[in-house]
Amino acid sequence: MTQFMYQLKIPRQRIAVLIGKNGEVKKQIETETATSMNIDSKEGDIQITGEDGLGLYSAREVITAIARGFNPNVALLLLKGDHVLEKLELGDGTKTKEQLTRLKGRVIGTEGKCRRLIEELSGTYIAVYGKTIGIIGEPANVAIARKAIEQIIKGSMHNTVYRWLEKRRKELKAQQMMI
């Protein structure tokens, strides 16, 4: 059989989360994706090997999600065929740390209200970590959450975005009832 391999680098602060208590998260990822992980906890280097290309890709997506700030239970949703991970880079449009902090603050909102409402109204999970915002969910829902986050970042009023999200949610529910 042919061995495939991916190499990733993740933030050192996220390695303990990837490994999990007594190595449980690492074992679960390896078992469910038929892969093997070698983790260099000092450097944050991860080497994933396996014989199944799809399993390798799935493991990489889960590890990337954990590295981007997601709880392992949410990241493991990516192993279902109907969930995707999308990343928005905040560093592209920001020149200073203050701008980055302000944008992250707009997306998170007071006491996490904005992020929580976007998650609830779009049926997704959102993680704001470093210079990225990660979204996990079904593809149509992720597209809606992404658009809402982009509007918030561009300076749209939060209430305007919430109303737009409520409208999209009603449209999605109506489409699902027709199926």
C-alpha positions, 0 to 999 in steps of 0.5 A, spaced: 500 500 500 502 507 498 503 511 504 501 518 504 503 524 508 501 531 510 505 536 514 502 541 518 504 547 523 500 549 529 500 554 534 504 551 540 498 553 545 493 549 541 498 542 542 495 540 548 488 541 546 489 537 539 492 531 544 487 532 549 486 529 556 490 522 556 491 523 548 484 521 547 483 527 542 489 524 538 487 517 538 480 519 536 482 523 530 487 517 528 481 512 529 476 515 525 481 517 519 485 511 519 491 515 520 497 516 524 500 522 527 507 524 530 506 531 534 513 535 536 510 539 541 516 543 542 515 546 535 508 545 533 510 540 527 505 535 526 506 529 521 500 525 519 501 519 515 496 514 512 494 509 506 487 513 505 487 520 502 480 522 504 482 520 511 488 524 511 485 530 508 479 529 514 485 529 519 488 535 516 481 539 516 480 537 524 487 538 526 487 545 522 480 547 526 483 545 532 489 549 531 484 555 529 481 555 536 475 550 535 473 545 541 475 538 539 468 536 539 466 541 534 472 540 530 470 532 529 464 534 526 468 535 520 469 528 519 461 528 517 461 529 510 456 534 511 460 539 514 466 544 512 471 549 515 472 555 512 477 560 514 477 568 513 484 572 514 483 578 518 490 580 517 489 582 510 486 588 511 489 590 517 495 595 518 496 595 525 494 591 532 489 596 534 485 595 527 486 587 528 483 587 535 477 592 533 475 587 527 475 581 532 472 585 537 466 587 532 465 580 530 465 577 537 461 583 540 460 585 547 460 579 552 460 574 545 453 576 543 455 578 536 458 571 535 453 567 539 447 570 534 451 569 528 452 562 530 445 561 532 442 564 526 446 561 521 447 554 524 454 554 525 460 554 529 465 560 529 472 561 532 476 567 533 483 566 534 489 570 532 488 573 525 483 568 523 476 567 523 474 560 522 467 557 521 464 550 521 457 548 519 454 545 513 456 549 506 450 553 505 450 555 512 457 557 512 456 561 506 451 565 510 455 566 516 461 568 512 457 573 509 454 576 515 462 576 518 464 580 512 459 585 513 460 586 520 468 587 518 466 592 513 462 596 518 455 594 517 451 595 523 450 589 527 442 590 527 442 590 520 446 584 519 442 580 524 436 582 520 439 579 514 441 573 518 434 572 520 431 573 513 436 568 510 434 563 516 427 563 514 429 562 507 433 556 508 427 553 512 422 554 507 427 551 502 428 545 507 421 544 507 420 543 500 425 538 499 
